[in-house]
Amino acid sequence: MRYQFLGRSGLKVAEICLGTMTFGEESGFGTSKDECRRMYDAYREAGGNFIDTANIYSAGTSERFLGEFIASERARLVLASKFTMTTDAKQPNAGGNSRKNLHQALDATLKRLGTDYLDLYWVHAWDRVTPLEELLRGLDDAVRAGKILYVGFSNVPAWVIARAQTLAELRGWAPFVALQLHYSLIERNIEREHVACAAALGLAITAWSPLAGGMLSGKYSSDPSVRATQPGRLTSTQWGRGFLTERGFAIVEAARRVGSRLGATPGQVAIAWLLQRPGGVIPIVGTRSLAQLKELLAATAVTLDSGALEELDTATRIEVGYPGSLLYAPYGIRMVHGEVALPGL
């Protein structure tokens, strides 16, 4: 396992993060404590040190399991959790990014994890209503109190993180060091704004659902009659069914072709592609079994050559959209800068 700095911080994290949304069985798609322990141990044996959870994963069971697993080696780990999503749909202050929810969610998370601090605390989503000043000051207070060391933002528009980071820098509050965003061969929309935003602001990108909900593992059939009998979140949720498209299956086939030449599975190709993205994207790998985890960790040994990268890009490329369609196009560059060749354009 190789390591890298998390954004512009001095924090060193493994190139693959262990996601623990499957730790616990309350959600209906998780796994048993014993299997979770085996996955945790395998990740640590591979050299991994970056663990990601959230207060809502398996109704808190994910954090409770981790609290037991990490007890003897807490200082060796980079431990991250999240808040924002409601923990009680009938209570108005049990979710969102208010100072109140931040305070109560953080204290409950620390208790479940059996630790007095988090290395990284994610804002799980932009709630669209809490003033950024309130959120940023609340996070900064928690940093100053020693309850969290670094902060990150997940599921957030690029303009919001840009404004938030600028406010933090101007006010002397704790800056964000990373973004956690949905990113995979199938889901590349963050390339329109977020990737450039993260690079400009010194933010690392961690990728959740790097296999697009399991689609890129290759386990789903393109035959609707067969697929109807296959279990899984993709076949049962609107979010998942969005991947079961002609484009999605064509991308899986491209990953399969590349993998067959390299001696890799489609899932390993998908993880390797993220690892080779500019800027050092960190995939968050969450699985339901030890065998699945070992398969994906082995992606660190897969190198995609230029031919493989071109084939995958051709199959997965998205339209950049406006304003990029104007600003990045050759005619747009000529309109602004003329015919002079300039670096970076």
ZANU-507969 format. One record per residue (C-alpha): residue number from 1; residue in three letters; x, y, z. Coordinates in Angstrom, 2 decimals, padded with zeros to 5 digits. Example, Ala and Ser with C-alpha at 12.3 -4.5 7.8 and 13.67 -1.06 7.14 Angstrom:
// ZANU-507969
{pos: 1	code: ALA	east: 012.30	north: -004.50	up: 007.80};
{pos: 2	code: SER	east: 013.67	north: -001.06	up: 007.14};
END
This chain:
// ZANU-507969
{pos: 1	code: MET	east: 000.00	north: 000.00	up: 000.00};
{pos: 2	code: ARG	east: 001.33	north: 003.41	up: -000.98};
{pos: 3	code: TYR	east: 000.56	north: 006.59	up: 000.92};
{pos: 4	code: GLN	east: -000.12	north: 010.21	up: 000.05};
{pos: 5	code: PHE	east: -000.84	north: 013.48	up: 001.78};
{pos: 6	code: LEU	east: -004.51	north: 014.32	up: 002.24};
{pos: 7	code: GLY	east: -004.87	north: 017.56	up: 000.30};
{pos: 8	code: ARG	east: -002.57	north: 020.30	up: 001.53};
{pos: 9	code: SER	east: -002.45	north: 018.83	up: 005.01};
{pos: 10	code: GLY	east: 000.43	north: 016.88	up: 006.52};
{pos: 11	code: LEU	east: -001.83	north: 013.87	up: 007.13};
{pos: 12	code: LYS	east: -000.59	north: 010.70	up: 005.41};
{pos: 13	code: VAL	east: -003.27	north: 008.28	up: 004.22};
{pos: 14	code: ALA	east: -003.30	north: 005.01	up: 002.30};
{pos: 15	code: GLU	east: -004.08	north: 005.10	up: -001.42};
{pos: 16	code: ILE	east: -007.23	north: 003.06	up: -000.78};
{pos: 17	code: CYS	east: -009.66	north: 003.88	up: 002.03};
{pos: 18	code: LEU	east: -011.70	north: 001.17	up: 003.76};
{pos: 19	code: GLY	east: -015.38	north: 002.07	up: 003.61};
{pos: 20	code: THR	east: -017.56	north: 000.58	up: 006.33};
{pos: 21	code: MET	east: -021.14	north: 001.23	up: 005.22};
{pos: 22	code: THR	east: -021.54	north: -002.57	up: 005.08};
{pos: 23	code: PHE	east: -020.42	north: -003.03	up: 008.70};
{pos: 24	code: GLY	east: -023.59	north: -004.24	up: 010.41};
{pos: 25	code: GLU	east: -026.79	north: -005.79	up: 009.07};
{pos: 26	code: GLU	east: -029.45	north: -003.24	up: 010.00};
{pos: 27	code: SER	east: -029.48	north: -001.67	up: 006.54};
{pos: 28	code: GLY	east: -030.28	north: -004.93	up: 004.79};
{pos: 29	code: PHE	east: -027.13	north: -004.94	up: 002.64};
{pos: 30	code: GLY	east: -024.43	north: -005.23	up: 005.28};
{pos: 31	code: THR	east: -022.64	north: -008.16	up: 006.83};
{pos: 32	code: SER	east: -021.93	north: -009.86	up: 010.13};
{pos: 33	code: LYS	east: -019.52	north: -008.70	up: 012.80};
{pos: 34	code: ASP	east: -017.17	north: -011.63	up: 012.27};
{pos: 35	code: GLU	east: -016.87	north: -010.96	up: 008.53};
{pos: 36	code: CYS	east: -016.38	north: -007.24	up: 009.22};
{pos: 37	code: ARG	east: -013.53	north: -008.10	up: 011.57};
{pos: 38	code: ARG	east: -011.90	north: -010.26	up: 008.90};
{pos: 39	code: MET	east: -012.19	north: -007.44	up: 006.36};
{pos: 40	code: TYR	east: -010.76	north: -004.92	up: 008.81};
{pos: 41	code: ASP	east: -007.80	north: -007.20	up: 009.61};
{pos: 42	code: ALA	east: -007.11	north: -007.86	up: 005.92};
{pos: 43	code: TYR	east: -007.09	north: -004.15	up: 005.15};
{pos: 44	code: ARG	east: -004.67	north: -003.48	up: 007.99};
{pos: 45	code: GLU	east: -002.44	north: -006.38	up: 006.93};
{pos: 46	code: ALA	east: -002.29	north: -004.85	up: 003.45};
{pos: 47	code: GLY	east: -000.93	north: -001.64	up: 004.99};
{pos: 48	code: GLY	east: -004.13	north: 000.39	up: 004.96};
{pos: 49	code: ASN	east: -004.57	north: 003.07	up: 007.60};
{pos: 50	code: PHE	east: -007.56	north: 005.14	up: 006.34};
{pos: 51	code: ILE	east: -010.98	north: 004.07	up: 007.70};
{pos: 52	code: ASP	east: -014.26	north: 005.77	up: 006.74};
{pos: 53	code: THR	east: -017.60	north: 005.47	up: 008.51};
{pos: 54	code: ALA	east: -020.66	north: 007.62	up: 009.30};
{pos: 55	code: ASN	east: -023.14	north: 008.01	up: 012.12};
{pos: 56	code: ILE	east: -025.98	north: 006.63	up: 009.98};
{pos: 57	code: TYR	east: -024.22	north: 003.48	up: 008.74};
{pos: 58	code: SER	east: -026.21	north: 000.51	up: 010.01};
{pos: 59	code: ALA	east: -027.91	north: 002.85	up: 012.51};
{pos: 60	code: GLY	east: -024.62	north: 003.38	up: 014.36};
{pos: 61	code: THR	east: -023.50	north: -000.26	up: 014.35};
{pos: 62	code: SER	east: -020.67	north: 000.47	up: 011.91};
{pos: 63	code: GLU	east: -019.14	north: 002.90	up: 014.41};
{pos: 64	code: ARG	east: -019.70	north: 000.51	up: 017.32};
{pos: 65	code: PHE	east: -017.97	north: -002.35	up: 015.48};
{pos: 66	code: LEU	east: -015.06	north: -000.08	up: 014.56};
{pos: 67	code: GLY	east: -014.78	north: 001.10	up: 018.14};
{pos: 68	code: GLU	east: -013.97	north: -002.47	up: 019.14};
{pos: 69	code: PHE	east: -011.69	north: -003.20	up: 016.18};
{pos: 70	code: ILE	east: -009.51	north: -000.08	up: 016.57};
{pos: 71	code: ALA	east: -009.23	north: -000.04	up: 020.35};
{pos: 72	code: SER	east: -005.70	north: -001.47	up: 020.49};
{pos: 73	code: GLU	east: -004.26	north: 000.63	up: 017.66};
{pos: 74	code: ARG	east: -006.18	north: 003.90	up: 017.54};
{pos: 75	code: ALA	east: -003.09	north: 006.10	up: 017.09};
{pos: 76	code: ARG	east: -001.99	north: 004.17	up: 013.98};
{pos: 77	code: LEU	east: -005.19	north: 004.94	up: 012.10};
{pos: 78	code: VAL	east: -006.68	north: 007.85	up: 010.20};
{pos: 79	code: LEU	east: -010.28	north: 007.58	up: 011.35};
{pos: 80	code: ALA	east: -013.05	north: 009.48	up: 009.56};
{pos: 81	code: SER	east: -016.77	north: 009.76	up: 010.21};
{pos: 82	code: LYS	east: -019.62	north: 011.96	up: 009.01};
{pos: 83	code: PHE	east: -022.69	north: 013.87	up: 010.12};
{pos: 84	code: THR	east: -025.63	north: 015.62	up: 008.42};
{pos: 85	code: MET	east: -028.07	north: 012.83	up: 007.53};
{pos: 86	code: THR	east: -030.95	north: 012.56	up: 009.96};
{pos: 87	code: THR	east: -030.85	north: 009.94	up: 012.69};
{pos: 88	code: ASP	east: -034.54	north: 010.43	up: 013.55};
{pos: 89	code: ALA	east: -036.89	north: 011.42	up: 010.76};
{pos: 90	code: LYS	east: -039.49	north: 012.74	up: 013.22};
{pos: 91	code: GLN	east: -037.10	north: 015.13	up: 015.01};
{pos: 92	code: PRO	east: -036.38	north: 018.41	up: 013.17};
{pos: 93	code: ASN	east: -032.92	north: 018.89	up: 014.69};
{pos: 94	code: ALA	east: -031.70	north: 015.31	up: 014.24};
{pos: 95	code: GLY	east: -030.27	north: 016.11	up: 010.81};
{pos: 96	code: GLY	east: -028.76	north: 018.95	up: 008.82};
{pos: 97	code: ASN	east: -025.65	north: 021.06	up: 009.32};
{pos: 98	code: SER	east: -026.72	north: 023.25	up: 012.21};
{pos: 99	code: ARG	east: -024.38	north: 023.81	up: 015.14};
{pos: 100	code: LYS	east: -026.81	north: 021.81	up: 017.30};
{pos: 101	code: ASN	east: -026.77	north: 018.73	up: 015.09};
{pos: 102	code: LEU	east: -023.01	north: 018.97	up: 014.61};
{pos: 103	code: HIS	east: -022.51	north: 019.03	up: 018.40};
{pos: 104	code: GLN	east: -024.85	north: 016.16	up: 019.23};
{pos: 105	code: ALA	east: -023.81	north: 014.01	up: 016.26};
{pos: 106	code: LEU	east: -020.10	north: 014.39	up: 016.97};
{pos: 107	code: ASP	east: -020.43	north: 013.52	up: 020.65};
{pos: 108	code: ALA	east: -022.53	north: 010.44	up: 019.83};
{pos: 109	code: THR	east: -020.02	north: 009.31	up: 017.19};
{pos: 110	code: LEU	east: -017.07	north: 009.66	up: 019.56};
{pos: 111	code: LYS	east: -018.92	north: 007.63	up: 022.17};
{pos: 112	code: ARG	east: -019.73	north: 004.82	up: 019.75};
{pos: 113	code: LEU	east: -016.17	north: 004.74	up: 018.44};
{pos: 114	code: GLY	east: -014.68	north: 004.79	up: 021.93};
{pos: 115	code: THR	east: -012.27	north: 007.60	up: 021.08};
{pos: 116	code: ASP	east: -011.88	north: 011.21	up: 022.13};
{pos: 117	code: TYR	east: -011.11	north: 012.55	up: 018.64};
{pos: 118	code: LEU	east: -011.59	north: 011.98	up: 014.93};
{pos: 119	code: ASP	east: -008.77	north: 012.50	up: 012.46};
{pos: 120	code: LEU	east: -011.25	north: 013.64	up: 009.81};
{pos: 121	code: TYR	east: -014.88	north: 014.75	up: 010.13};
{pos: 122	code: TRP	east: -016.96	north: 014.93	up: 006.97};
{pos: 123	code: VAL	east: -019.96	north: 017.13	up: 006.38};
{pos: 124	code: HIS	east: -021.99	north: 014.35	up: 004.77};
{pos: 125	code: ALA	east: -023.97	north: 016.67	up: 002.49};
{pos: 126	code: TRP	east: -024.80	north: 020.31	up: 001.91};
{pos: 127	code: ASP	east: -028.19	north: 020.81	up: 003.57};
{pos: 128	code: ARG	east: -029.02	north: 023.91	up: 001.46};
{pos: 129	code: VAL	east: -030.22	north: 026.01	up: 004.43};
{pos: 130	code: THR	east: -027.63	north: 026.30	up: 007.22};
{pos: 131	code: PRO	east: -025.49	north: 029.43	up: 006.75};
{pos: 132	code: LEU	east: -021.96	north: 028.44	up: 005.83};
{pos: 133	code: GLU	east: -020.65	north: 030.75	up: 008.55};
{pos: 134	code: GLU	east: -022.54	north: 028.73	up: 011.17};
{pos: 135	code: LEU	east: -021.26	north: 025.42	up: 009.83};
{pos: 136	code: LEU	east: -017.66	north: 026.59	up: 009.45};
{pos: 137	code: ARG	east: -017.50	north: 028.17	up: 012.90};
{pos: 138	code: GLY	east: -019.01	north: 025.03	up: 014.45};
{pos: 139	code: LEU	east: -016.40	north: 022.86	up: 012.77};
{pos: 140	code: ASP	east: -013.62	north: 025.23	up: 013.78};
{pos: 141	code: ASP	east: -014.78	north: 025.15	up: 017.41};
{pos: 142	code: ALA	east: -014.62	north: 021.34	up: 017.35};
{pos: 143	code: VAL	east: -011.11	north: 021.50	up: 015.90};
{pos: 144	code: ARG	east: -010.00	north: 023.96	up: 018.57};
{pos: 145	code: ALA	east: -011.53	north: 021.70	up: 021.23};
{pos: 146	code: GLY	east: -009.44	north: 018.79	up: 019.94};
{pos: 147	code: LYS	east: -012.45	north: 016.66	up: 019.02};
{pos: 148	code: ILE	east: -011.54	north: 016.63	up: 015.32};
{pos: 149	code: LEU	east: -008.24	north: 017.30	up: 013.57};
{pos: 150	code: TYR	east: -009.29	north: 017.90	up: 009.94};
{pos: 151	code: VAL	east: -012.54	north: 018.58	up: 008.12};
{pos: 152	code: GLY	east: -013.94	north: 017.56	up: 004.74};
{pos: 153	code: PHE	east: -017.10	north: 018.04	up: 002.68};
{pos: 154	code: SER	east: -019.13	north: 015.41	up: 000.82};
{pos: 155	code: ASN	east: -021.98	north: 015.65	up: -001.69};
{pos: 156	code: VAL	east: -021.63	north: 019.38	up: -002.23};
{pos: 157	code: PRO	east: -021.82	north: 021.67	up: -005.28};
{pos: 158	code: ALA	east: -018.48	north: 023.05	up: -006.43};
{pos: 159	code: TRP	east: -019.55	north: 026.66	up: -005.86};
{pos: 160	code: VAL	east: -020.46	north: 025.89	up: -002.23};
{pos: 161	code: ILE	east: -017.10	north: 024.33	up: -001.40};
{pos: 162	code: ALA	east: -015.32	north: 027.21	up: -003.16};
{pos: 163	code: ARG	east: -017.20	north: 029.77	up: -001.09};
{pos: 164	code: ALA	east: -016.77	north: 027.77	up: 002.12};
{pos: 165	code: GLN	east: -013.02	north: 027.35	up: 001.65};
{pos: 166	code: THR	east: -012.62	north: 031.05	up: 000.89};
{pos: 167	code: LEU	east: -014.58	north: 032.01	up: 004.00};
{pos: 168	code: ALA	east: -012.51	north: 029.66	up: 006.15};
{pos: 169	code: GLU	east: -009.26	north: 031.13	up: 004.84};
{pos: 170	code: LEU	east: -010.42	north: 034.73	up: 005.31};
{pos: 171	code: ARG	east: -011.75	north: 034.14	up: 008.85};
{pos: 172	code: GLY	east: -008.85	north: 031.97	up: 010.02};
{pos: 173	code: TRP	east: -011.11	north: 028.97	up: 010.57};
{pos: 174	code: ALA	east: -010.12	north: 025.34	up: 009.96};
{pos: 175	code: PRO	east: -009.97	north: 024.82	up: 006.17};
{pos: 176	code: PHE	east: -011.30	north: 021.80	up: 004.36};
{pos: 177	code: VAL	east: -008.67	north: 019.28	up: 003.28};
{pos: 178	code: ALA	east: -010.72	north: 016.85	up: 001.19};
{pos: 179	code: LEU	east: -013.91	north: 016.16	up: -000.73};
{pos: 180	code: GLN	east: -015.82	north: 012.87	up: -000.72};
{pos: 181	code: LEU	east: -017.69	north: 012.58	up: -004.01};
{pos: 182	code: HIS	east: -019.39	north: 009.97	up: -006.16};
{pos: 183	code: TYR	east: -016.82	north: 009.09	up: -008.83};
{pos: 184	code: SER	east: -016.32	north: 006.04	up: -011.05};
{pos: 185	code: LEU	east: -015.96	north: 004.97	up: -014.66};
{pos: 186	code: ILE	east: -019.74	north: 005.22	up: -014.91};
{pos: 187	code: GLU	east: -020.19	north: 008.41	up: -012.85};
{pos: 188	code: ARG	east: -017.77	north: 011.11	up: -014.10};
{pos: 189	code: ASN	east: -019.88	north: 014.24	up: -013.61};
{pos: 190	code: ILE	east: -017.49	north: 015.72	up: -011.04};
{pos: 191	code: GLU	east: -015.03	north: 016.29	up: -013.88};
{pos: 192	code: ARG	east: -017.13	north: 019.25	up: -015.04};
{pos: 193	code: GLU	east: -016.38	north: 021.45	up: -012.01};
{pos: 194	code: HIS	east: -015.28	north: 019.60	up: -008.88};
{pos: 195	code: VAL	east: -011.95	north: 018.22	up: -010.08};
{pos: 196	code: ALA	east: -010.64	north: 021.65	up: -011.09};
{pos: 197	code: CYS	east: -012.12	north: 023.19	up: -007.94};
{pos: 198	code: ALA	east: -010.35	north: 020.65	up: -005.73};
{pos: 199	code: ALA	east: -007.03	north: 021.19	up: -007.50};
{pos: 200	code: ALA	east: -007.27	north: 024.96	up: -007.14};
{pos: 201	code: LEU	east: -008.17	north: 024.80	up: -003.45};
{pos: 202	code: GLY	east: -005.73	north: 022.06	up: -002.45};
{pos: 203	code: LEU	east: -008.40	north: 019.45	up: -001.69};
{pos: 204	code: ALA	east: -007.96	north: 015.71	up: -002.02};
{pos: 205	code: ILE	east: -010.76	north: 013.77	up: -003.70};
{pos: 206	code: THR	east: -011.98	north: 010.52	up: -002.19};
{pos: 207	code: ALA	east: -014.37	north: 008.51	up: -004.35};
{pos: 208	code: TRP	east: -017.43	north: 006.83	up: -002.88};
{pos: 209	code: SER	east: -019.14	north: 004.00	up: -004.77};
{pos: 210	code: PRO	east: -016.11	north: 003.46	up: -007.04};
{pos: 211	code: LEU	east: -017.84	north: 000.40	up: -008.52};
{pos: 212	code: ALA	east: -021.10	north: 002.32	up: -009.12};
{pos: 213	code: GLY	east: -023.02	north: 000.31	up: -006.56};
{pos: 214	code: GLY	east: -021.44	north: -002.94	up: -007.70};
{pos: 215	code: MET	east: -022.26	north: -002.44	up: -011.38};
{pos: 216	code: LEU	east: -018.57	north: -002.37	up: -012.34};
{pos: 217	code: SER	east: -017.96	north: -005.70	up: -010.66};
{pos: 218	code: GLY	east: -019.65	north: -007.20	up: -013.70};
{pos: 219	code: LYS	east: -022.16	north: -009.18	up: -011.65};
{pos: 220	code: TYR	east: -025.32	north: -007.73	up: -013.23};
{pos: 221	code: SER	east: -026.73	north: -009.16	up: -016.44};
{pos: 222	code: SER	east: -027.66	north: -006.99	up: -019.42};
{pos: 223	code: ASP	east: -030.64	north: -009.30	up: -019.95};
{pos: 224	code: PRO	east: -033.61	north: -007.72	up: -018.10};
{pos: 225	code: SER	east: -035.25	north: -011.10	up: -017.46};
{pos: 226	code: VAL	east: -032.10	north: -012.41	up: -015.79};
{pos: 227	code: ARG	east: -031.46	north: -009.17	up: -013.95};
{pos: 228	code: ALA	east: -034.93	north: -009.25	up: -012.41};
{pos: 229	code: THR	east: -033.86	north: -012.31	up: -010.41};
{pos: 230	code: GLN	east: -030.58	north: -010.81	up: -009.19};
{pos: 231	code: PRO	east: -030.52	north: -009.34	up: -005.67};
{pos: 232	code: GLY	east: -028.88	north: -006.05	up: -004.89};
{pos: 233	code: ARG	east: -029.42	north: -002.33	up: -004.40};
{pos: 234	code: LEU	east: -029.06	north: -001.59	up: -008.11};
{pos: 235	code: THR	east: -032.14	north: -003.59	up: -008.99};
{pos: 236	code: SER	east: -034.26	north: -002.30	up: -006.09};
{pos: 237	code: THR	east: -033.60	north: 001.45	up: -005.88};
{pos: 238	code: GLN	east: -034.10	north: 004.33	up: -008.27};
{pos: 239	code: TRP	east: -030.49	north: 005.39	up: -007.64};
{pos: 240	code: GLY	east: -029.19	north: 001.96	up: -008.61};
{pos: 241	code: ARG	east: -031.42	north: 001.49	up: -011.63};
{pos: 242	code: GLY	east: -029.80	north: 004.61	up: -013.07};
{pos: 243	code: PHE	east: -026.67	north: 002.52	up: -013.75};
{pos: 244	code: LEU	east: -028.51	north: -000.36	up: -015.42};
{pos: 245	code: THR	east: -028.49	north: 001.32	up: -018.81};
{pos: 246	code: GLU	east: -027.12	north: 000.55	up: -022.23};
{pos: 247	code: ARG	east: -024.25	north: 002.97	up: -021.53};
{pos: 248	code: GLY	east: -023.56	north: 001.33	up: -018.16};
{pos: 249	code: PHE	east: -023.31	north: -002.17	up: -019.60};
{pos: 250	code: ALA	east: -021.08	north: -000.90	up: -022.45};
{pos: 251	code: ILE	east: -018.71	north: 000.54	up: -019.84};
{pos: 252	code: VAL	east: -018.67	north: -002.75	up: -017.93};
{pos: 253	code: GLU	east: -017.76	north: -004.55	up: -021.15};
{pos: 254	code: ALA	east: -014.93	north: -002.08	up: -021.80};
{pos: 255	code: ALA	east: -013.58	north: -002.74	up: -018.30};
{pos: 256	code: ARG	east: -013.91	north: -006.47	up: -018.91};
{pos: 257	code: ARG	east: -011.96	north: -006.24	up: -022.19};
{pos: 258	code: VAL	east: -009.18	north: -004.22	up: -020.60};
{pos: 259	code: GLY	east: -009.08	north: -006.58	up: -017.66};
{pos: 260	code: SER	east: -008.83	north: -009.66	up: -019.83};
{pos: 261	code: ARG	east: -005.68	north: -008.26	up: -021.45};
{pos: 262	code: LEU	east: -004.13	north: -007.35	up: -018.09};
{pos: 263	code: GLY	east: -005.21	north: -010.39	up: -016.10};
{pos: 264	code: ALA	east: -007.53	north: -008.27	up: -013.93};
{pos: 265	code: THR	east: -011.22	north: -008.28	up: -013.06};
{pos: 266	code: PRO	east: -013.54	north: -005.43	up: -014.13};
{pos: 267	code: GLY	east: -013.66	north: -004.26	up: -010.53};
{pos: 268	code: GLN	east: -009.88	north: -004.10	up: -010.31};
{pos: 269	code: VAL	east: -009.78	north: -002.13	up: -013.55};
{pos: 270	code: ALA	east: -012.31	north: 000.35	up: -012.13};
{pos: 271	code: ILE	east: -010.25	north: 000.88	up: -008.95};
{pos: 272	code: ALA	east: -006.97	north: 001.12	up: -010.89};
{pos: 273	code: TRP	east: -008.51	north: 003.76	up: -013.16};
{pos: 274	code: LEU	east: -009.32	north: 005.93	up: -010.14};
{pos: 275	code: LEU	east: -005.86	north: 005.41	up: -008.66};
{pos: 276	code: GLN	east: -004.34	north: 006.69	up: -011.90};
{pos: 277	code: ARG	east: -006.51	north: 009.80	up: -012.17};
{pos: 278	code: PRO	east: -004.57	north: 013.10	up: -012.05};
{pos: 279	code: GLY	east: -004.22	north: 014.43	up: -008.53};
{pos: 280	code: GLY	east: -004.29	north: 011.08	up: -006.77};
{pos: 281	code: VAL	east: -007.95	north: 010.12	up: -006.23};
{pos: 282	code: ILE	east: -008.49	north: 007.84	up: -003.21};
{pos: 283	code: PRO	east: -011.14	north: 005.13	up: -003.80};
{pos: 284	code: ILE	east: -013.30	north: 004.24	up: -000.80};
{pos: 285	code: VAL	east: -013.73	north: 000.48	up: -001.03};
{pos: 286	code: GLY	east: -016.62	north: -001.06	up: 000.84};
{pos: 287	code: THR	east: -017.47	north: -004.74	up: 000.41};
{pos: 288	code: ARG	east: -019.65	north: -007.43	up: 001.94};
{pos: 289	code: SER	east: -017.02	north: -010.17	up: 002.09};
{pos: 290	code: LEU	east: -013.34	north: -010.74	up: 002.66};
{pos: 291	code: ALA	east: -012.95	north: -012.24	up: -000.83};
{pos: 292	code: GLN	east: -014.39	north: -009.10	up: -002.45};
{pos: 293	code: LEU	east: -012.13	north: -006.86	up: -000.42};
{pos: 294	code: LYS	east: -008.99	north: -008.83	up: -001.26};
{pos: 295	code: GLU	east: -009.89	north: -008.69	up: -004.96};
{pos: 296	code: LEU	east: -010.22	north: -004.90	up: -004.93};
{pos: 297	code: LEU	east: -007.12	north: -004.29	up: -002.80};
{pos: 298	code: ALA	east: -005.16	north: -006.18	up: -005.45};
{pos: 299	code: ALA	east: -005.97	north: -003.33	up: -007.85};
{pos: 300	code: THR	east: -002.94	north: -001.52	up: -006.42};
{pos: 301	code: ALA	east: -000.82	north: -003.91	up: -008.50};
{pos: 302	code: VAL	east: -002.71	north: -003.19	up: -011.74};
{pos: 303	code: THR	east: -001.23	north: -000.58	up: -014.09};
{pos: 304	code: LEU	east: -003.34	north: 000.68	up: -016.97};
{pos: 305	code: ASP	east: -001.22	north: 001.52	up: -020.00};
{pos: 306	code: SER	east: -002.01	north: 004.36	up: -022.39};
{pos: 307	code: GLY	east: -004.01	north: 002.07	up: -024.65};
{pos: 308	code: ALA	east: -006.17	north: 000.85	up: -021.79};
{pos: 309	code: LEU	east: -006.74	north: 004.38	up: -020.51};
{pos: 310	code: GLU	east: -007.77	north: 005.55	up: -023.98};
{pos: 311	code: GLU	east: -010.20	north: 002.67	up: -024.42};
{pos: 312	code: LEU	east: -011.79	north: 003.35	up: -021.05};
{pos: 313	code: ASP	east: -011.96	north: 007.08	up: -021.70};
{pos: 314	code: THR	east: -013.65	north: 006.52	up: -025.05};
{pos: 315	code: ALA	east: -016.29	north: 004.32	up: -023.43};
{pos: 316	code: THR	east: -016.94	north: 006.60	up: -020.44};
{pos: 317	code: ARG	east: -016.30	north: 010.15	up: -021.61};
{pos: 318	code: ILE	east: -018.97	north: 012.72	up: -020.72};
{pos: 319	code: GLU	east: -019.91	north: 016.01	up: -022.33};
{pos: 320	code: VAL	east: -018.19	north: 018.78	up: -020.42};
{pos: 321	code: GLY	east: -021.17	north: 021.11	up: -020.81};
{pos: 322	code: TYR	east: -021.27	north: 024.90	up: -020.67};
{pos: 323	code: PRO	east: -019.19	north: 026.94	up: -019.76};
{pos: 324	code: GLY	east: -016.44	north: 024.37	up: -020.33};
{pos: 325	code: SER	east: -017.73	north: 023.65	up: -023.82};
{pos: 326	code: LEU	east: -016.86	north: 027.25	up: -024.67};
{pos: 327	code: LEU	east: -013.84	north: 027.96	up: -022.49};
{pos: 328	code: TYR	east: -011.94	north: 024.71	up: -023.12};
{pos: 329	code: ALA	east: -012.68	north: 024.35	up: -026.83};
{pos: 330	code: PRO	east: -010.00	north: 025.38	up: -029.36};
{pos: 331	code: TYR	east: -012.19	north: 028.17	up: -030.75};
{pos: 332	code: GLY	east: -012.88	north: 029.48	up: -027.26};
{pos: 333	code: ILE	east: -009.17	north: 029.55	up: -026.43};
{pos: 334	code: ARG	east: -008.46	north: 031.42	up: -029.67};
{pos: 335	code: MET	east: -011.20	north: 033.94	up: -028.93};
{pos: 336	code: VAL	east: -009.57	north: 034.79	up: -025.58};
{pos: 337	code: HIS	east: -005.84	north: 034.38	up: -026.27};
{pos: 338	code: GLY	east: -005.49	north: 034.60	up: -030.02};
{pos: 339	code: GLU	east: -003.19	north: 032.32	up: -031.99};
{pos: 340	code: VAL	east: -000.31	north: 032.38	up: -029.49};
{pos: 341	code: ALA	east: 000.53	north: 028.95	up: -028.07};
{pos: 342	code: LEU	east: 000.41	north: 029.11	up: -024.28};
{pos: 343	code: PRO	east: 001.23	north: 026.42	up: -021.67};
{pos: 344	code: GLY	east: -001.69	north: 024.82	up: -019.88};
{pos: 345	code: LEU	east: -004.28	north: 025.74	up: -022.55};
END
